[in-house]
């Protein structure tokens, strides 16, 4: 693919998303490699035409002695393109094992915090077609499911310690060779990361395989197939959930037993995996073996309640109810920042400057006391689910339980907001009224 055609294809992507990026501040994560440097050039080329501003970020992981020097090199390159640049540092103590995975999580956490500070809604990443094939081979070896083998998407949303960020990957259809040509033809220098050649990393070993064109082509075609299958399956699942599942913004959900059993098994597994991840606040879906055991339990139509992935699952002849299980992973944490993620279920926005402010589970003792003092109305949801509701405290005094419509005064109502991570999604479904009369869910 010649450079001109590549540039036109990039513009096609930007034009397709022009309403999304128009008037926005977009972030560019740039390491200084040929891929992210080419992306910087292309983003900069169209910023006036499509009316967006660019802020670039480089993270110094402090894993190599050359990293600080490389960060300065990137800053100089960005200055040459007239792109604002900020250097970020991962200063935390480094683990002795799983360093690449830990670094990836830290990278997104630090990047998301910087995006909050600089008001960037979208983060552009330079992942390309070679990265896709490497990811596919790694996930194939790990026996990933349909979603995993679909690999990276052009747009995706991830949860970080500073809330959610939307990742944009416009280069997934183009090989690294194309990106190198972009840099060469525009006199842009780049950095070669020596860790890319270090054979102690699995990705480096996999990278050696895709030099064979026929293998690269076959893997690329497989990714497209799995992505298409995953997209169609997700569309069907979404329609089922929208029509047949009830949600509350606490994350509690229930659905009809008979309609669920009518689904093919692959769809049942997908639905359960998705609901457990939302309800239990987990980072990764549960293993297929665990979900299959749960399905055997459900399909037997025996009344047998169980817990999976931090989720309590109540099963009877007519319906299935899922809600968060109170366990030792639900902790009380300080609210020191403007945005805090709690239990991977809720985003707390704190507009106050108060000290000693925390969020934690309501718990049994405080719930019964609030009922006794007539400060809250008794809801109809399961008692165990109530104990996991987020409560805001100053020292030990509860000042806000928004889901139970309690605020000590208007100050807390106006300055503390709690939103479920999937609030936008959950609002599309039929709502469960937690104050309805009748059997508790």
FENZIKA-V345040 format. One record per backbone hydrogen bond with DSSP energy under -0.5 kcal/mol. NH is the residue of the N-H (numbers start at 1). CO is the residue of the C=O. E is the energy in kcal/mol with one decimal. If there is no record, write none. Layout:
NH/CO/E  NH/CO/E
//
This chain:
6/2/-2.4  7/3/-2.6  8/4/-2.2  9/5/-2.2  10/6/-2.0  11/7/-2.3  12/8/-2.1  13/9/-1.6  14/10/-2.1  15/11/-3.1  16/12/-2.1  17/13/-1.3  18/15/-1.3  20/17/-0.6  21/17/-1.8  22/18/-1.6  23/51/-4.0  24/21/-2.3  26/24/-0.6  26/53/-3.3  27/122/-3.4  28/55/-2.2  29/124/-2.3  30/28/-0.8  30/57/-2.4  37/33/-2.1  38/34/-2.2  39/35/-1.9  40/36/-2.0  41/37/-1.9  42/38/-2.3  43/39/-2.9  44/40/-2.3  45/41/-1.8  46/42/-1.1  46/43/-0.5  47/44/-0.8  50/46/-2.2  51/48/-0.5  52/47/-1.9  53/24/-2.5  55/26/-2.3  56/84/-3.3  57/28/-2.9  58/86/-2.0  60/58/-0.6  60/88/-3.3  61/59/-0.9  67/64/-1.5  70/66/-2.2  71/67/-2.1  72/68/-1.6  73/69/-1.8  74/70/-2.2  75/71/-2.2  76/72/-2.0  77/73/-1.9  78/74/-2.6  79/75/-2.3  80/76/-1.8  81/77/-1.0  82/79/-1.0  83/78/-2.7  84/54/-0.8  86/56/-2.1  88/58/-3.3  90/60/-2.6  91/89/-1.0  102/98/-2.4  103/99/-2.5  104/100/-2.0  105/101/-2.0  106/102/-2.5  107/103/-2.6  108/104/-2.0  109/105/-2.1  110/106/-2.8  111/107/-2.4  112/108/-2.5  113/109/-1.9  114/110/-2.0  115/111/-2.2  116/112/-2.0  117/113/-1.9  118/114/-2.3  119/116/-0.8  120/115/-2.5  121/25/-1.3  121/119/-0.5  122/25/-0.7  123/166/-2.4  124/27/-3.4  124/122/-0.5  125/168/-2.8  129/171/-0.7  129/174/-2.4  132/128/-1.8  133/129/-2.1  134/130/-2.2  135/131/-2.5  136/132/-2.5  137/133/-2.3  138/134/-2.2  139/135/-2.6  140/136/-2.5  141/137/-2.1  142/138/-1.3  143/140/-1.3  144/139/-2.6  149/145/-2.1  150/146/-0.9  150/147/-0.7  151/148/-1.3  156/167/-1.8  158/165/-2.2  160/163/-2.5  163/160/-1.7  165/158/-2.0  166/121/-1.0  167/156/-3.2  167/165/-0.6  168/123/-3.2  169/154/-3.4  172/169/-0.7  174/171/-1.7  178/175/-0.9  179/175/-1.1  180/176/-2.3  181/177/-2.0  182/178/-1.8  183/179/-1.9  184/180/-2.7  185/181/-2.8  186/182/-0.8  186/183/-0.6  187/184/-1.4  188/183/-3.1  189/187/-0.5  191/32/-3.2  193/191/-0.6  194/192/-0.6  196/193/-1.8  197/194/-1.6  198/195/-1.0  199/197/-0.7  201/198/-1.8  205/201/-1.4  206/202/-2.3  207/203/-2.0  208/204/-0.7  208/205/-0.7  209/206/-1.7  210/206/-0.8  211/208/-0.7  212/209/-1.4  213/211/-0.7  216/212/-2.5  217/213/-2.8  218/214/-2.2  219/215/-2.4  220/216/-2.4  221/217/-2.3  222/218/-1.9  223/219/-2.3  224/220/-1.9  225/221/-1.9  226/222/-2.7  227/223/-2.6  228/224/-2.1  229/225/-2.5  230/226/-2.6  231/227/-2.4  232/228/-2.3  233/229/-2.5  234/230/-2.7  235/231/-1.8  236/232/-1.9  237/233/-2.7  238/234/-2.6  239/235/-1.9  240/236/-2.2  241/237/-2.8  242/238/-2.6  243/239/-1.7  244/240/-2.4  245/241/-1.8  246/254/-2.7  247/430/-3.2  248/252/-2.1  251/248/-3.1  253/322/-2.3  254/246/-1.9  255/320/-1.9  256/244/-0.8  257/318/-2.9  260/256/-1.6  261/257/-2.2  262/258/-1.2  263/260/-1.5  267/264/-0.8  268/264/-2.0  269/265/-2.6  270/266/-1.5  271/267/-2.5  272/268/-2.5  273/269/-2.6  274/270/-2.2  275/271/-2.6  276/272/-2.7  277/273/-1.8  278/274/-2.0  279/275/-2.9  280/276/-2.9  281/277/-0.9  282/277/-1.0  291/287/-2.0  292/288/-2.7  293/289/-1.9  294/290/-1.9  295/291/-2.4  296/292/-2.2  297/293/-1.6  298/294/-2.3  299/295/-3.3  300/296/-1.1  301/298/-1.8  302/297/-0.8  304/302/-1.5  306/313/-2.1  308/311/-2.4  311/308/-1.5  312/323/-3.2  313/306/-3.4  313/311/-0.5  314/312/-0.6  314/321/-2.9  315/313/-0.6  316/319/-2.0  320/255/-2.3  321/314/-2.4  322/253/-2.9  323/312/-1.9  325/310/-2.9  327/325/-0.7  330/327/-1.6  331/329/-0.9  333/359/-2.6  335/357/-3.0  336/334/-0.9  340/348/-2.1  341/161/-0.9  342/340/-0.5  342/346/-2.9  345/342/-2.1  346/342/-2.1  347/419/-3.2  348/340/-3.4  348/346/-0.6  349/347/-0.6  349/417/-2.8  350/338/-2.7  350/348/-0.6  351/349/-0.6  351/415/-2.9  358/393/-2.5  359/333/-2.3  360/391/-1.8  362/389/-2.3  363/387/-1.9  367/363/-1.4  368/364/-2.4  369/365/-1.9  370/366/-2.5  371/367/-1.9  372/368/-2.4  373/369/-2.1  374/371/-1.6  375/370/-2.5  376/370/-1.0  380/434/-3.9  381/434/-0.5  386/382/-1.9  387/383/-1.4  388/385/-1.3  389/386/-1.7  391/360/-2.9  392/400/-3.1  393/358/-2.3  394/397/-2.5  395/356/-2.3  395/393/-0.6  397/394/-2.1  399/392/-2.8  400/392/-1.4  401/406/-2.9  404/401/-1.8  405/402/-1.7  406/401/-1.8  408/399/-2.8  412/409/-0.8  413/409/-1.3  414/410/-2.4  415/411/-1.3  416/412/-1.5  417/349/-2.1  419/347/-2.1  421/345/-3.5  423/420/-2.2  426/422/-3.4  427/423/-2.0  428/425/-1.7  429/426/-1.4  430/245/-0.9  432/247/-2.2  433/431/-0.6  434/432/-0.8  436/433/-1.4  441/380/-0.9
//
